[in-house]
């Protein structure tokens, strides 16, 4: 398992000519919104070579993967039945209730296009 992460110096960028958002940037934005994302671990080295992602962060409540392009994220999400926003794919931990998943998806939807 990788090191704990903080994307505090990474900007939340989602539109225009800005760089695509990465997983740790979304993680920090969610935490700022009050969404529970405890115990983040960077799993990029373990997961991204196989999954084709740029960054992968897992917490006790969700896994967030960022991809280089929206098309890559869309393909990855579609082949696994997962929600995606822009270049980000999210997978929730099984113990999360439907209500909590919906609330977290709504928070992500406010942050990403």
N, C-alpha and C positions, 0 to 999 in steps of 0.2 A: 504494500500500500504506500502511496506517495506522501509527500509532505503536506502539512496543513497549508492552506492558501488564504490569501487576502488579496482582493483586486482593488484595494483602496486607491492605488495610483492609476488604475485603468479607467478611462472615461466610458460612460454609458453612451454609445454612439449607435444610432439606428437609422439615420436618414441622410439623404443628400450625398455629398462627397465624403462623408465620414467613413472611417474604417468600420467593418462589421463588429458588432458586439461580441465579446468572448464570454465563455462560461463564468469566469470569476467576476467579470463586470456585472453580469446579470445577478449573480449570487449576492454581491454587495448591494445592488439596487433593491433586491428583494428584502434583504435584511433591513435596509433603510425604510422600506414600506411596512415593516413589522411582520413579515412572513418568516415563519420558523424554518431556518436552514442550519441546524446545529451540526457541529463536528465536520466541517468541510475538509475533504481530502482530495488532492490532485491525483487523478488516476490516468492522466494523459499518456504516460509511458506504457501503461498496461493495456489501455483500451484503444487508443487512437490508431496505432499501427494496423490493427485488424478492422476497425470501424471507419477509418478514413476521416476522422475528425481532427480538428486543430487543437482542441482542449476538451478535457473531460474532468468534471468535478462531481464527486458523490458526497451527499450529506445523509443524515439519518432520515430525511424526509423525501429526498429526490435526487436524481442524477440529471446533470445538465451537461449537454455536449454542444460545442460550437463547431461549425463547419466553415470552410473557406467561402462557400457560396450558398445562396438560398436554395439553389437546385440540388446541391448535395444534401442539405438538411431535409428538404422535402422528400427526396428519394429514400433516405435512411428512415425517416419517420413513417412514410407510407408502407415500406416493406415490413415494418414492425408494429403498425397500428398505434403509433405514438403521436402526441400533439407536437406541433412545431410552430415557431414564430420566427419570421425572417430566417436567419441562419442558425437558429437555436432549436434543439430537440430536448424535450423534457420527459423523464420517466419517473413516476412516483413510486415510493416505497409501498409494498403491499399493505402494511397496516393502516395507511391513511384512509380515512373515511371518504365516501363520495363527496360529502359536503366540503371537507377540507381540500380535496383535490380541485373542486370547482372554485373555491375561494382563491386557491393558489393560482389556478389558470387565469382567473379574472385579474389578479395582481400582475401576472406576466403580460396579459393582454393590454394593461394600462401602460406598461413599460416598453413594449415592443410592438411594431406594426403587425 
